[in-house]
């Protein structure tokens, strides 16, 4: 059996699969965010390790004892700053932290070829601008930095004692030459860093070390290999078979992502499309990234007073899609694709005397769909053809929301059996590849499709005026 761990934003998930890819156990442990100042988003590295251990220990002991390898997935871009004794110097700065917007401009001025090297715009969510912010605002901490790790790779250090990372996650730092799959000395030097501050690089299905003896004993496992794994989206893609050129998925987690696997490096930074390495050798991917997706559902459930996402989806369905004038802009944490705007915030517009909780809920589902319509438009402008999206993540539980998304994006949605398992499944499959020698085609086959949602032309026609208003509302909101 093979264990996959996903170090997420809201929690750590653990999944154990058998050699045929069948899920044998799933557990999780929660995490909380800290927002001590506007635009800030942080977590304690020690909390990632504590939640990882809690999730693993919740797996039945007889299953743990059979684990032959471990793979890691996790939230991307987080800056974990360690001293010479590998102790965190401060809280980790997360992917949805927007404080380093000025440093993004400074980095691109310092390295005029940065977009050619990294394939991406400098955005506040990425790791490199965060280090420039620390250097400017916390110089005593910056001087003490010996190593910079991504969140899942800090957990790897706790598990194995090794400082290692994978290509997919490292591509999101802005320190990787993404085409060459190697650290860029130019980008590192622009941040006052060098290769000696970075972990060793591996492909996602390569072994990076083994469980430390004390960790293995505590977990009731042998000292099994720990595999590089991937950033959450790349690992999630591997888990559901998005491994060939043109394969695509829609991930509806805390953030929302449209992910397209590519056999070549095809960047489009002008439209804030992300272009990173895949978690599989010789593959890359494009992404449109939206900082709030299922996060908007959680917010909407609280705002309308219903008990969780399922009740919220049912509330929205009462109003019906495309029936109201209410408009929701889902920018609770700013936005990436296509706007690269950390400052914009969400809004509810078009409220009147007839507005009720159901119509607000419907507007929230439509607003997230419209943001993804902007994202898929940016991918299509880059020449990417997207006809079907495999759907994964917690938001994959609602077929009603799927009907809105399919119509707004003009694409077929394929809901996969076990698609809500997410990146931990891919991490486990990458571990399986490393230990057994299985090919990507053998280990990362697509799960069975449980439902297909076709785009409804009549619904798309009803939504079209709202989508146009949505795009105009962003332009107006930005001026505020």
C-alpha positions, 0 to 999 in steps of 0.5 A: 500500500502507498500513502499520500499526504496533502498539506493543504491550507484548511487541513492535512489529508492522508490517503492510502491506496492499494497497488491497483489504485483503490483507496483503502483509507482516508483521514484528515486533520484541520489547520487554521489561517492567521491574518494578522494584518490586511493582505497577510495570510500565515500558518505555523510550520509546526502546525503542518507537522502536527496535523500531518502526524494526526492525520497519519495516526488516524489511519488504522494501524493495520493499514499503516503497517502495510505502507510501502512508500509515501508521496507528498502534495501540498499548497504551493508558494508558501515561504518557510524560512529556516535557520542554521538549525532548521528551526522556523524563523517566523510563521510561514507566508502563504500562497494567498498572502498579498503583501508583496505586491510592490516587491513584484514590480521591483523583481521584474525591474531587477530581472527584465528577463524574469518572465522568459526564465520563469514563464510567469508574471511576478505575483504576490502569491509566489515565493520570491517576492515574499523573500524580498518583502522579508529582506526589506521589512524583517532584515534580522530574520532575512539575515538568519535564513539558511534554507527556504522550503515550501510547506510540504517540503518542510513536512518532508524535512520533519519526516526524513531529515532531507531538504528536497523538492519537486519540479512542479511545486518549485516552479511556483517559487519564481526561482526555477528556470521552468523550461530547463527544470533547474534553479535559476541563479539569476532569479535567486541572486535577485532575491539575495539568495543562492543555490545553497539556500534551496532544496535539491530538485527531483521529479515527482516520482523520484525518491527523496529519502526515507522515513526517519527511524523515530518517525517510522516507529511512531507511525507503525511503519517501516522506514519506507521511501518518501517520494518527491510528489508535487504541488497540490494541483499537479499531484491532483492532476496525476491522481485523476489521469490528467497526464497527457498533452491536452488533458485538463481538469477543474479543481474546486478547492479553497481556490479554483484552478483550471489545469491543462497538461502540456507536452511542451513549455507554453507560457502566457504571462501577459494574461496571468496564466501560470506555466509550471512543470508537471509532477511527471518527467518531461511534462508541463502544465498551464493553469488559470488560478482563482484565489477563492472558489470553495472559499466563497461557498463557505463564506456564503454559507456563513453569510446566509446562515445555512449549515454548510456547503450542501445546504448552501447549494440547496438554497441556491437551487431554490432561486434557480440559475440565471434568474436574478440581477444580483451579481457576486464578485468572488475576490475575497483574497484578490485575484490572479488569472487574468487580473493579477490584482491582490488588492481587489475585494469581493462585492455583492451588487444589484441588490433590491427589495426582492433579494433574499438568501436564495438569490444571494446564494445563486449569485455566489455560485454564478460569480465563481463560475464567471471568474473561471470563465475569465480564466478559461478565456485566458487559456484559450487565448494562448491557443489551448483547446479545452473541450472537457474538464475532469472535476475534482475537489470538495466543490465536485460534490454539487452537480447543480453548481456543475451545470452553471460552470459547464454553461459559463465555461462552454465545456463538458464536465466529467465528474470522476469516481473519488474525484473529491479525494484530491491531491493526496491520491496523486501523491500516493500514485507517485509513490507507487510509481517510484516503488514499483516502477510502474509507468505513469499510464499504469499508475495514473489512469483516470478513475471511472466517470460517474457523471457528465454535465454538458453545457446547456445552451439555454442556460448559457444564453441566460448567463451571458448578460450577467457575465458581461456585467460581471466583467464590467463590474470588475473594471469599475470595482478596481477603481475603488 
